[in-house]
Amino acid sequence: MTDTPIADARAVLPMGELTPHAEGPALIEATAAGRQLALGWGNGDRARFPLTWLRDHCACDECRHPMTRERLYMALEVPEQAPATALEDGNLVLTWADGHVSRFDAGWLHQRRPGQAREDAVPSRRPWAHDYRPTRVDHADFVAGAEGERAWLTALLRDGLVLLENGPLADEEVSRLAGRIGPLRATNFGARFDVKSKPNPNNAAYTAIGLALHTDLPNWRNPPDIQLLYCLENDAEGGESTFFDGFAAAEALRVESPEAFRRLAETPIDFRFQDEEHDLVWTAPVLALDEQGRVIEVRLNNWIRDTLRLPLEEIDAWYDAYRAFWALAQDPANRLEFSLAPGEMVAFDNRRVMHGRNAFDPGTGRRHLQGTYLDLDMCESRLRVLAREA
């Protein structure tokens, strides 16, 4: 048995677990049961763990790299006999037949009982209610420390949209803010882009026309997750930003027209963007579902929806389903519309929240937003890191 203390996080916890002890009750019982170990905690909870699982999750410096904490041990063999068990200060110590010693924190094991859901600082997605109003976070709070950044990320991941206000009128501020979260996600429009009326535009966003609700870049295999739009100027008449929770519209369609929902979820269609330098094409359904049938993505962009290449007998039914979904997305009770003020930034989940804008008159003033994208993985990662600091 090694003399590594149980409180040593490196010896106790697998990669990614950076606290020496997980909160939870102490162990009071450990009994071998065939190829499993039965554990009992002081609060009355009991659970069985396969011996292979316990050996696989040993976190000593032989089984995990001492610096990176990545797993070195490969669980290729089933332990032939139960290890000798001991409880030290309410924690588990196992001595295997080959003399190897594994130490486990009781709280860590309690949180990982077979079938137990993973605890996460990332909030569950919450649908917009009829009285939904976006969370607003002050720029000074966001840049001051973890609390403001946590509030911003929590609202973004929970609601799919959040506002930042009272920011400086500084070029590239959107890039600096995004850089606090993670690397900027580059697309064919660059890592950072300017949304304003331009001569010879290659995208409708770079004109003054109104933009119907849409999601960006469904013609990509993996469209960008989070979009940030930072307002530097907004003196022109019109140009109000519009938003709609696409997941809410999809769930309403599921209830009102299950066949239309099924068709949009099961029928791949083509999206395509072309200019002088790019020709980006992808085929996917308007709605994507996970294994449990929950909506996890909306791809809707009428400008770059390509030729509808479906069998003749399916075309009219697809258009009917598309129109039904579009009608639900126009519900004014669930539609946000507001003008971004200079120094304000809106961030939203591009795979969930459809966005657009009203037409504006460039002859009445200037309208200039700077935008970029972030990966959802990096937003969730940043929130978990900040939660460790709370």
C-alpha positions in Angstrom: 0.0 0.0 0.0 1.4 3.4 -1.0 1.7 6.3 1.5 -0.1 8.7 -0.8 -2.6 10.6 1.3 -6.3 10.4 0.3 -6.6 14.2 0.3 -4.1 14.4 -2.6 -6.2 15.3 -5.6 -3.7 13.8 -8.0 -3.9 10.4 -6.3 -7.7 10.5 -5.8 -9.4 12.0 -8.8 -9.4 11.2 -12.5 -8.5 13.8 -15.1 -10.8 16.8 -15.0 -11.5 16.5 -11.3 -9.6 19.4 -9.8 -11.0 19.5 -6.2 -9.4 17.0 -3.7 -12.8 15.9 -2.3 -16.3 15.8 -3.7 -19.1 16.8 -1.4 -20.9 13.8 -0.1 -21.3 11.3 2.8 -18.6 9.1 4.1 -18.4 5.4 3.3 -19.3 3.0 6.1 -19.3 -0.4 4.3 -17.5 -2.1 1.4 -18.3 -5.7 0.6 -17.2 -7.9 -2.3 -20.1 -9.3 -4.3 -18.8 -11.5 -7.2 -17.3 -9.2 -9.9 -18.7 -6.2 -8.0 -18.1 -4.2 -4.9 -21.1 -3.2 -2.8 -20.7 0.2 -1.0 -22.7 1.8 1.6 -22.6 5.5 2.7 -23.4 7.1 6.0 -26.6 8.6 4.6 -28.1 5.2 3.8 -27.3 5.2 0.1 -26.0 2.0 -1.4 -24.6 1.1 -4.8 -22.6 -1.6 -6.6 -19.5 -0.9 -8.7 -18.0 -3.4 -11.2 -14.4 -4.3 -10.2 -13.3 -3.5 -13.8 -14.8 0.0 -13.4 -13.0 0.6 -10.1 -9.7 -0.6 -11.5 -10.2 1.5 -14.7 -10.8 4.7 -12.6 -7.8 4.4 -10.4 -6.2 7.9 -10.4 -2.7 7.1 -9.0 0.4 8.4 -10.9 0.9 4.9 -12.4 -2.6 4.9 -13.9 -2.8 8.6 -14.8 -0.1 10.8 -16.1 1.2 12.8 -13.1 1.0 16.1 -15.0 -1.8 15.9 -17.6 -4.0 13.5 -15.5 -4.7 11.6 -18.8 -5.5 7.9 -18.4 -2.5 5.5 -18.9 -4.1 2.3 -17.7 -6.0 0.3 -20.3 -8.8 -1.9 -18.9 -8.2 -5.0 -21.0 -8.4 -7.6 -18.2 -11.2 -8.4 -15.8 -9.8 -8.6 -12.2 -9.7 -12.3 -11.4 -10.4 -11.8 -7.7 -11.8 -9.1 -5.5 -9.3 -6.7 -4.0 -8.7 -6.3 -0.3 -10.8 -3.4 0.9 -10.3 -0.9 3.6 -12.0 2.3 4.7 -9.7 5.2 5.8 -11.4 8.3 7.1 -14.6 7.3 5.3 -12.8 6.8 2.0 -12.1 3.6 0.0 -8.8 1.9 -0.4 -8.4 -1.1 -2.6 -5.4 -3.4 -2.8 -5.5 -5.6 -5.9 -4.2 -9.1 -6.3 -1.0 -7.8 -8.0 -0.3 -5.4 -5.1 -1.6 -2.3 -6.9 -3.4 0.2 -4.6 -6.3 2.4 -5.7 -7.7 5.2 -3.5 -11.2 6.7 -4.0 -12.8 9.7 -2.3 -16.2 8.7 -0.9 -18.0 11.7 -2.2 -16.5 11.2 -5.6 -17.9 7.7 -5.7 -21.2 8.8 -4.4 -21.6 11.3 -7.3 -20.7 8.5 -9.8 -23.0 5.7 -8.7 -23.9 3.6 -11.7 -26.9 5.3 -13.5 -26.3 8.6 -11.7 -26.5 11.6 -14.0 -23.4 13.8 -14.3 -23.5 17.0 -12.3 -22.7 20.0 -14.4 -22.4 23.7 -13.9 -23.9 24.2 -17.4 -27.7 24.9 -17.1 -30.4 23.1 -18.9 -32.0 24.9 -21.8 -35.1 26.8 -20.8 -37.8 27.6 -23.4 -38.9 31.2 -23.7 -42.1 32.0 -21.9 -44.6 34.6 -23.2 -43.2 37.2 -20.8 -39.5 36.3 -21.5 -37.1 39.3 -21.3 -33.4 38.8 -22.0 -30.9 38.9 -19.1 -28.7 42.0 -19.3 -25.2 42.1 -17.9 -23.2 45.3 -17.6 -19.9 45.4 -19.6 -18.0 46.5 -16.5 -19.3 43.5 -14.5 -18.4 41.1 -17.4 -14.8 42.2 -17.5 -14.4 42.8 -13.8 -14.3 39.1 -12.7 -15.9 35.7 -12.6 -19.3 36.7 -11.3 -20.4 38.9 -14.3 -18.9 36.4 -16.8 -20.8 33.5 -15.1 -24.1 35.4 -15.2 -23.6 36.2 -18.9 -22.7 32.6 -19.8 -25.4 31.1 -17.7 -28.1 33.2 -19.3 -26.7 32.5 -22.8 -26.6 28.7 -22.3 -29.9 28.6 -20.5 -32.0 30.9 -22.6 -30.1 31.0 -25.9 -29.7 34.8 -25.8 -28.2 37.4 -23.5 -27.4 41.1 -23.7 -24.3 43.1 -22.7 -24.7 46.8 -22.1 -22.7 50.0 -21.4 -19.6 48.8 -23.4 -17.0 51.1 -25.0 -17.3 52.3 -28.6 -14.1 50.6 -29.5 -13.2 48.8 -32.7 -12.7 45.0 -32.1 -14.3 45.1 -28.7 -16.4 42.1 -29.8 -13.2 40.2 -30.5 -11.7 41.1 -27.1 -14.9 40.0 -25.3 -15.2 36.7 -27.2 -11.5 36.0 -26.6 -12.2 35.8 -22.9 -14.3 32.7 -23.6 -12.2 31.0 -26.3 -10.9 31.2 -29.8 -13.0 33.0 -32.4 -14.7 30.6 -34.8 -13.7 31.6 -38.3 -15.9 31.1 -41.4 -15.8 32.2 -45.0 -16.7 35.7 -43.7 -13.6 35.8 -41.5 -13.0 35.4 -37.8 -14.6 38.8 -37.2 -17.0 40.6 -39.6 -18.7 44.0 -40.1 -22.4 44.1 -40.5 -23.2 47.3 -42.4 -24.4 48.3 -45.8 -21.6 47.7 -48.4 -21.2 48.2 -52.1 -21.1 44.9 -54.0 -22.2 42.7 -51.1 -21.9 38.9 -51.1 -24.5 38.5 -48.4 -27.9 40.0 -47.6 -26.6 41.0 -44.1 -24.3 43.6 -45.9 -27.3 45.4 -47.4 -30.0 47.7 -45.9 -32.9 45.3 -46.7 -34.9 43.6 -44.0 -33.7 40.1 -43.0 -36.4 37.5 -42.3 -35.7 35.2 -39.3 -33.0 32.7 -40.1 -30.0 30.8 -38.7 -26.5 31.5 -40.0 -24.6 29.2 -42.3 -26.7 26.1 -42.5 -24.7 25.3 -45.6 -21.8 24.3 -43.3 -21.4 20.8 -42.0 -21.2 22.3 -38.5 -22.7 25.8 -38.5 -21.3 28.2 -35.9 -22.8 27.8 -32.5 -22.8 31.2 -30.7 -23.0 34.5 -32.5 -22.0 37.8 -31.0 -23.1 41.2 -32.5 -21.6 44.3 -31.0 -23.2 47.7 -31.9 -20.8 50.5 -32.7 -23.2 52.8 -34.5 -27.0 52.8 -34.9 -28.3 56.2 -36.1 -30.3 55.0 -39.1 -34.1 54.8 -39.1 -35.2 51.2 -38.8 -32.9 48.2 -38.4 -34.5 46.8 -35.3 -33.1 43.3 -34.4 -35.6 40.4 -34.2 -35.2 37.0 -32.5 -37.4 33.9 -32.0 -36.7 30.7 -30.1 -36.6 28.1 -32.8 -36.8 25.3 -30.3 -40.1 26.7 -29.1 -41.4 27.0 -32.6 -40.4 23.4 -33.3 -42.1 22.1 -30.2 -45.2 24.0 -31.1 -45.1 22.4 -34.5 -44.7 18.9 -32.9 -47.9 19.5 -31.0 -50.0 21.2 -33.7 -48.8 19.1 -36.7 -46.9 16.0 -35.9 -46.6 15.0 -39.5 -45.1 18.4 -40.5 -42.7 18.1 -37.6 -41.6 14.6 -38.7 -41.1 15.7 -42.3 -38.9 18.6 -41.4 -36.9 16.4 -39.0 -36.5 13.5 -41.4 -36.1 15.1 -44.8 -32.6 16.4 -45.7 -32.5 19.4 -48.0 -29.6 21.3 -49.7 -28.1 24.6 -48.5 -25.6 26.4 -50.6 -23.5 29.6 -50.5 -21.6 30.7 -53.6 -19.4 33.7 -54.3 -16.2 34.3 -56.3 -14.1 32.5 -53.8 -16.4 29.9 -52.1 -18.9 27.2 -52.9 -20.1 25.8 -49.6 -22.8 23.1 -49.7 -24.4 20.8 -47.0 -27.4 18.6 -46.9 -29.4 18.4 -43.6 -33.0 18.5 -42.3 -34.4 21.8 -41.1 -34.8 20.2 -37.6 -32.2 17.9 -36.0 -33.1 15.7 -33.1 -31.1 13.8 -30.5 -31.6 10.1 -29.5 -34.4 11.0 -27.2 -36.2 13.0 -30.0 -35.4 16.4 -28.5 -34.8 19.2 -30.9 -31.1 20.2 -30.8 -30.7 22.3 -34.0 -32.7 24.5 -36.4 -31.3 25.1 -39.9 -33.5 27.7 -41.6 -32.2 30.2 -44.1 -34.3 31.0 -47.1 -31.7 32.9 -49.0 -29.3 30.0 -49.2 -31.8 27.1 -49.3 -30.8 25.4 -52.6 -32.8 23.6 -55.2 -35.3 21.3 -53.5 -34.3 17.9 -54.8 -37.0 15.6 -53.5 -39.1 12.9 -55.1 -42.1 14.4 -56.8 -44.6 12.9 -54.4 -42.8 14.6 -51.4 -42.4 18.1 -52.6 -45.8 19.6 -51.8 -45.9 18.0 -48.4 -42.4 19.4 -47.6 -43.5 22.9 -48.6 -46.7 22.6 -46.4 -44.5 21.6 -43.4 -42.1 24.4 -44.1 -44.9 27.0 -44.2 -46.5 25.6 -41.0 -43.1 26.0 -39.2 -42.6 29.5 -40.6 -46.0 30.6 -39.5 -45.4 29.5 -35.9 -42.1 31.4 -35.9 -44.0 34.7 -36.7 -46.0 34.5 -33.4 -45.6 38.1 -32.1 -46.2 36.9 -28.5 -42.9 35.0 -28.6 -40.9 37.3 -30.9 -38.3 39.7 -29.5 -37.7 43.0 -31.3 -35.4 45.8 -30.1 -32.8 48.3 -31.4 -29.3 47.7 -30.3 -27.8 50.9 -28.8 -24.1 51.7 -29.4 -22.1 49.9 -26.7 -24.6 47.0 -26.5 -23.9 43.4 -27.6 -26.3 40.6 -28.2 -25.1 37.0 -28.0 -27.3 34.1 -29.1 -27.3 30.4 -29.9 -27.3 30.3 -33.7 -28.4 26.7 -33.8 -31.4 27.5 -31.6 -32.5 31.1 -31.9 -33.5 32.5 -35.3 -32.6 36.1 -35.8 -33.3 38.9 -38.3 -33.7 42.6 -38.6 -36.0 45.2 -40.0 -35.0 47.2 -43.1 -33.1 50.4 -42.4 -32.5 53.6 -44.4 -28.7 54.3 -44.7 -29.6 57.8 -45.8 -30.7 58.7 -42.3 -27.6 57.6 -40.5 -25.0 54.9 -40.0 -25.6 51.4 -38.7 -22.5 49.4 -37.9 -22.3 46.1 -36.0 -19.2 43.9 -35.5 -19.7 40.2 -35.1 -18.0 37.0 -34.5 -18.8 33.4 -33.5 -17.8 31.1 -30.7 -18.0 27.4 -30.2 -20.6 26.1 -27.7 -18.0 23.7 -26.3 -15.8 26.7 -25.3 -18.7 28.5 -23.7 -19.6 25.5 -21.6 -16.0 24.9 -20.8 -15.5 28.5 -19.6 -18.6 28.3 -17.4 -17.3 25.1 -15.7 -13.9 26.7 -15.1 -15.6 29.7 -13.6 -17.8 27.5 -11.4 -14.7 26.0 -9.8 -13.7 29.5 -8.7 -17.0 30.2 -7.1 
